[in-house]
Amino acid sequence: FQQISNYEEKNVEALLRTKIQQCKQTLFVFAGSKRHLMSNMFNSSSKPFYQSAICMGLDPIPLDTYAEFATHLFELRGKHVSKDLIEKVYQQFNGCTWFVQMMMNELFALTRQDGLCDIDKLEPAEQNVIMTQESSYKDLLAHLAPKQKLILQAIAREGTAKNVTSAAFIKRYNLPSASSVQSAIKGLLKNDIITQEEDGYRIYDYFFATWLAKDY
């Protein structure tokens, strides 16, 4: 839902709020994956949707639930998967379903019939996923401003970057001034390349972050 803030037309949020208020006996669910943008839309007093809905966060699918689901699908096709592997994949991507699914699909493909999918397949599976996306990652980097690329590389190496405008962080990665870092962060957030969490900034695409940290 947060994408409406990027529409070229002006006052889209206000227009949509007006139309919604005219609807009777209708319930609306506004779903979005960018928490900082959704929070700004619904919790900022200057925004048309201010206090128009109850904000709820969706936690990741519990590990036990996902492990049961993945194990069942492997067994259904005559394959086996270790619970340790499922747990490692789940933790690697913080339970984010899309990324966990990408890895598990590749791990499934690498497992022979009646074979066991174990930790030793984790690295080749990740490499295969990254390889399919590599050209897109290179294209994305090519379209970034030099300062954005520098801060993105720094975040990739940190995993989750804290205090990005501090003197220590800037010195560690040979970044430009704090104001330049703030400007780069703003652009990367706007384009959904990074995301802001409670403990700092991270690259939204975990595979992109891994590729960037290793190859650049």
C-alpha positions as a Markdown table, in Angstrom:
| # | Residue | x | y | z |
|---|---|---|---|---|
| 1 | Phe | 0.0 | 0.0 | 0.0 |
| 2 | Gln | 2.9 | 2.4 | 0.7 |
| 3 | Gln | 3.5 | 2.5 | -3.1 |
| 4 | Ile | 0.8 | 5.1 | -3.5 |
| 5 | Ser | 3.1 | 7.7 | -2.0 |
| 6 | Asn | 5.3 | 7.3 | -5.1 |
| 7 | Tyr | 2.5 | 8.0 | -7.6 |
| 8 | Glu | 3.2 | 11.0 | -9.9 |
| 9 | Glu | -0.3 | 12.3 | -9.4 |
| 10 | Lys | -0.7 | 14.8 | -6.5 |
| 11 | Asn | -2.8 | 14.3 | -3.4 |
| 12 | Val | -3.5 | 10.6 | -4.1 |
| 13 | Glu | -3.6 | 9.8 | -0.4 |
| 14 | Ala | -6.2 | 12.5 | 0.3 |
| 15 | Leu | -8.3 | 11.5 | -2.7 |
| 16 | Leu | -8.3 | 7.8 | -1.6 |
| 17 | Arg | -9.1 | 8.7 | 2.0 |
| 18 | Thr | -12.1 | 10.7 | 0.7 |
| 19 | Lys | -13.4 | 7.9 | -1.5 |
| 20 | Ile | -12.9 | 5.4 | 1.4 |
| 21 | Gln | -15.0 | 7.5 | 3.8 |
| 22 | Gln | -17.8 | 7.4 | 1.3 |
| 23 | Cys | -18.0 | 3.6 | 1.4 |
| 24 | Lys | -20.5 | 2.1 | 3.7 |
| 25 | Gln | -20.4 | -1.3 | 5.4 |
| 26 | Thr | -17.0 | -1.9 | 3.9 |
| 27 | Leu | -13.8 | -3.0 | 5.7 |
| 28 | Phe | -10.3 | -2.1 | 4.4 |
| 29 | Val | -7.0 | -3.8 | 5.1 |
| 30 | Phe | -4.0 | -1.6 | 4.2 |
| 31 | Ala | -1.0 | -4.0 | 3.9 |
| 32 | Gly | 2.5 | -2.9 | 3.3 |
| 33 | Ser | 6.0 | -4.3 | 3.7 |
| 34 | Lys | 7.9 | -1.1 | 4.4 |
| 35 | Arg | 7.2 | -0.4 | 8.1 |
| 36 | His | 8.8 | 3.1 | 8.2 |
| 37 | Leu | 6.7 | 4.3 | 5.2 |
| 38 | Met | 3.5 | 2.7 | 6.5 |
| 39 | Ser | 4.1 | 4.2 | 10.0 |
| 40 | Asn | 4.6 | 7.7 | 8.4 |
| 41 | Met | 1.4 | 7.4 | 6.4 |
| 42 | Phe | -0.8 | 6.4 | 9.4 |
| 43 | Asn | 0.9 | 8.0 | 12.4 |
| 44 | Ser | 1.9 | 11.4 | 11.0 |
| 45 | Ser | -0.6 | 14.2 | 11.8 |
| 46 | Ser | 0.2 | 15.8 | 8.4 |
| 47 | Lys | -1.0 | 12.8 | 6.4 |
| 48 | Pro | -4.5 | 12.1 | 5.2 |
| 49 | Phe | -4.7 | 8.6 | 6.7 |
| 50 | Tyr | -3.6 | 9.8 | 10.1 |
| 51 | Gln | -5.3 | 7.7 | 12.8 |
| 52 | Ser | -7.7 | 6.2 | 10.3 |
| 53 | Ala | -6.7 | 2.6 | 11.1 |
| 54 | Ile | -5.4 | 0.4 | 13.8 |
| 55 | Cys | -1.7 | -0.5 | 13.1 |
| 56 | Met | -0.7 | -4.2 | 13.4 |
| 57 | Gly | 2.6 | -5.9 | 12.8 |
| 58 | Leu | 2.9 | -9.4 | 11.4 |
| 59 | Asp | 5.5 | -11.5 | 13.0 |
| 60 | Pro | 7.4 | -14.2 | 11.0 |
| 61 | Ile | 5.8 | -17.6 | 10.8 |
| 62 | Pro | 7.1 | -19.5 | 13.9 |
| 63 | Leu | 10.1 | -21.8 | 13.2 |
| 64 | Asp | 8.3 | -25.0 | 14.3 |
| 65 | Thr | 5.4 | -24.3 | 12.0 |
| 66 | Tyr | 7.6 | -23.6 | 9.1 |
| 67 | Ala | 9.9 | -26.6 | 9.8 |
| 68 | Glu | 6.8 | -28.9 | 9.8 |
| 69 | Phe | 5.6 | -27.4 | 6.5 |
| 70 | Ala | 9.0 | -27.8 | 4.8 |
| 71 | Thr | 9.6 | -31.3 | 6.1 |
| 72 | His | 6.2 | -32.4 | 4.9 |
| 73 | Leu | 6.8 | -31.1 | 1.3 |
| 74 | Phe | 10.2 | -32.8 | 1.2 |
| 75 | Glu | 8.8 | -36.1 | 2.4 |
| 76 | Leu | 5.9 | -35.8 | 0.0 |
| 77 | Arg | 8.4 | -36.0 | -2.9 |
| 78 | Gly | 10.5 | -38.8 | -1.4 |
| 79 | Lys | 13.2 | -36.5 | 0.0 |
| 80 | His | 14.4 | -35.7 | 3.5 |
| 81 | Val | 15.6 | -32.5 | 5.1 |
| 82 | Ser | 17.3 | -32.1 | 8.5 |
| 83 | Lys | 15.7 | -29.8 | 11.1 |
| 84 | Asp | 19.1 | -28.2 | 11.7 |
| 85 | Leu | 19.2 | -27.0 | 8.1 |
| 86 | Ile | 15.7 | -25.6 | 8.2 |
| 87 | Glu | 16.6 | -23.7 | 11.5 |
| 88 | Lys | 19.8 | -22.3 | 10.0 |
| 89 | Val | 18.0 | -21.1 | 6.9 |
| 90 | Tyr | 15.2 | -19.6 | 9.0 |
| 91 | Gln | 17.6 | -17.8 | 11.2 |
| 92 | Gln | 19.8 | -16.6 | 8.3 |
| 93 | Phe | 16.9 | -14.7 | 6.9 |
| 94 | Asn | 15.2 | -13.8 | 10.2 |
| 95 | Gly | 12.1 | -15.8 | 9.2 |
| 96 | Cys | 11.3 | -13.6 | 6.2 |
| 97 | Thr | 9.2 | -16.0 | 4.2 |
| 98 | Trp | 10.1 | -15.0 | 0.6 |
| 99 | Phe | 13.9 | -15.4 | 1.2 |
| 100 | Val | 13.5 | -18.6 | 3.2 |
| 101 | Gln | 11.3 | -20.1 | 0.4 |
| 102 | Met | 13.9 | -19.1 | -2.2 |
| 103 | Met | 16.6 | -21.0 | -0.3 |
| 104 | Met | 14.4 | -24.0 | 0.5 |
| 105 | Asn | 13.3 | -24.3 | -3.2 |
| 106 | Glu | 16.9 | -24.4 | -4.3 |
| 107 | Leu | 17.9 | -26.9 | -1.5 |
| 108 | Phe | 15.0 | -29.1 | -2.6 |
| 109 | Ala | 16.3 | -29.0 | -6.2 |
| 110 | Leu | 19.8 | -30.0 | -5.1 |
| 111 | Thr | 18.5 | -33.0 | -3.1 |
| 112 | Arg | 18.3 | -36.3 | -5.0 |
| 113 | Gln | 15.4 | -38.7 | -4.6 |
| 114 | Asp | 15.5 | -40.4 | -1.2 |
| 115 | Gly | 18.5 | -38.2 | -0.3 |
| 116 | Leu | 19.0 | -36.1 | 2.8 |
| 117 | Cys | 19.3 | -32.3 | 2.5 |
| 118 | Asp | 21.8 | -31.2 | 5.1 |
| 119 | Ile | 24.0 | -28.3 | 6.0 |
| 120 | Asp | 26.6 | -29.1 | 3.3 |
| 121 | Lys | 24.1 | -28.0 | 0.6 |
| 122 | Leu | 23.6 | -24.6 | 2.1 |
| 123 | Glu | 26.5 | -22.7 | 0.5 |
| 124 | Pro | 26.0 | -24.1 | -3.1 |
| 125 | Ala | 22.2 | -23.4 | -2.8 |
| 126 | Glu | 22.9 | -19.8 | -1.8 |
| 127 | Gln | 25.4 | -19.4 | -4.6 |
| 128 | Asn | 22.9 | -20.7 | -7.1 |
| 129 | Val | 20.2 | -18.3 | -6.0 |
| 130 | Ile | 22.7 | -15.3 | -6.1 |
| 131 | Met | 24.0 | -16.4 | -9.5 |
| 132 | Thr | 20.5 | -16.1 | -11.0 |
| 133 | Gln | 20.2 | -12.6 | -9.7 |
| 134 | Glu | 23.7 | -11.3 | -10.3 |
| 135 | Ser | 23.0 | -9.4 | -13.5 |
| 136 | Ser | 20.2 | -7.6 | -11.8 |
| 137 | Tyr | 22.4 | -6.7 | -8.9 |
| 138 | Lys | 25.1 | -5.3 | -11.2 |
| 139 | Asp | 22.5 | -3.3 | -13.1 |
| 140 | Leu | 21.2 | -1.9 | -9.8 |
| 141 | Leu | 24.6 | -0.8 | -8.7 |
| 142 | Ala | 25.3 | 0.8 | -12.1 |
| 143 | His | 22.3 | 3.1 | -11.6 |
| 144 | Leu | 23.3 | 4.2 | -8.1 |
| 145 | Ala | 25.1 | 7.5 | -7.3 |
| 146 | Pro | 28.7 | 7.0 | -6.1 |
| 147 | Lys | 27.9 | 8.1 | -2.5 |
| 148 | Gln | 24.9 | 5.7 | -2.4 |
| 149 | Lys | 27.0 | 2.9 | -3.6 |
| 150 | Leu | 29.6 | 3.6 | -0.9 |
| 151 | Ile | 27.1 | 3.6 | 2.0 |
| 152 | Leu | 25.4 | 0.5 | 0.5 |
| 153 | Gln | 28.7 | -1.4 | 0.5 |
| 154 | Ala | 29.3 | -0.3 | 4.1 |
| 155 | Ile | 25.8 | -1.5 | 5.2 |
| 156 | Ala | 26.4 | -4.9 | 3.4 |
| 157 | Arg | 29.6 | -5.4 | 5.4 |
| 158 | Glu | 28.0 | -4.5 | 8.7 |
| 159 | Gly | 24.9 | -6.7 | 8.1 |
| 160 | Thr | 22.9 | -4.2 | 10.2 |
| 161 | Ala | 24.5 | -0.8 | 10.3 |
| 162 | Lys | 24.1 | 1.3 | 13.4 |
| 163 | Asn | 25.0 | 5.0 | 13.9 |
| 164 | Val | 25.7 | 5.5 | 10.2 |
| 165 | Thr | 26.4 | 9.2 | 10.6 |
| 166 | Ser | 28.8 | 8.8 | 13.5 |
| 167 | Ala | 32.5 | 9.7 | 13.0 |
| 168 | Ala | 33.5 | 6.1 | 13.8 |
| 169 | Phe | 31.3 | 4.6 | 11.1 |
| 170 | Ile | 32.3 | 7.2 | 8.5 |
| 171 | Lys | 36.0 | 6.7 | 9.3 |
| 172 | Arg | 35.7 | 2.9 | 9.2 |
| 173 | Tyr | 34.4 | 2.9 | 5.7 |
| 174 | Asn | 36.0 | 6.0 | 4.4 |
| 175 | Leu | 32.6 | 7.7 | 3.7 |
| 176 | Pro | 31.9 | 11.3 | 2.9 |
| 177 | Ser | 30.4 | 13.8 | 5.4 |
| 178 | Ala | 27.5 | 12.9 | 7.7 |
| 179 | Ser | 25.2 | 15.0 | 5.6 |
| 180 | Ser | 26.1 | 13.1 | 2.5 |
| 181 | Val | 25.5 | 9.8 | 4.3 |
| 182 | Gln | 22.1 | 11.0 | 5.4 |
| 183 | Ser | 21.2 | 12.1 | 1.8 |
| 184 | Ala | 22.4 | 8.7 | 0.5 |
| 185 | Ile | 20.4 | 6.8 | 3.1 |
| 186 | Lys | 17.3 | 8.8 | 2.2 |
| 187 | Gly | 17.6 | 7.9 | -1.4 |
| 188 | Leu | 18.2 | 4.2 | -0.7 |
| 189 | Leu | 15.2 | 4.0 | 1.6 |
| 190 | Lys | 13.0 | 5.7 | -1.0 |
| 191 | Asn | 13.9 | 3.2 | -3.6 |
| 192 | Asp | 13.4 | 0.2 | -1.2 |
| 193 | Ile | 17.0 | -0.9 | -1.5 |
| 194 | Ile | 17.6 | -0.7 | 2.3 |
| 195 | Thr | 15.1 | -0.9 | 5.2 |
| 196 | Gln | 15.2 | 0.7 | 8.6 |
| 197 | Glu | 14.7 | -1.5 | 11.6 |
| 198 | Glu | 14.8 | -0.8 | 15.3 |
| 199 | Asp | 18.5 | -1.6 | 15.6 |
| 200 | Gly | 19.7 | 0.1 | 12.4 |
| 201 | Tyr | 19.7 | -0.2 | 8.6 |
| 202 | Arg | 20.1 | -3.3 | 6.5 |
| 203 | Ile | 19.8 | -4.1 | 2.8 |
| 204 | Tyr | 16.3 | -5.4 | 2.1 |
| 205 | Asp | 17.4 | -8.2 | -0.2 |
| 206 | Tyr | 19.5 | -10.6 | 1.9 |
| 207 | Phe | 21.0 | -12.3 | -1.2 |
| 208 | Phe | 22.0 | -8.9 | -2.6 |
| 209 | Ala | 23.6 | -8.1 | 0.7 |
| 210 | Thr | 25.6 | -11.3 | 0.7 |
| 211 | Trp | 26.7 | -10.8 | -2.9 |
| 212 | Leu | 27.7 | -7.2 | -2.2 |
| 213 | Ala | 29.7 | -8.0 | 0.9 |
| 214 | Lys | 31.7 | -10.8 | -0.8 |
| 215 | Asp | 32.3 | -9.4 | -4.3 |
| 216 | Tyr | 32.6 | -5.6 | -3.7 |
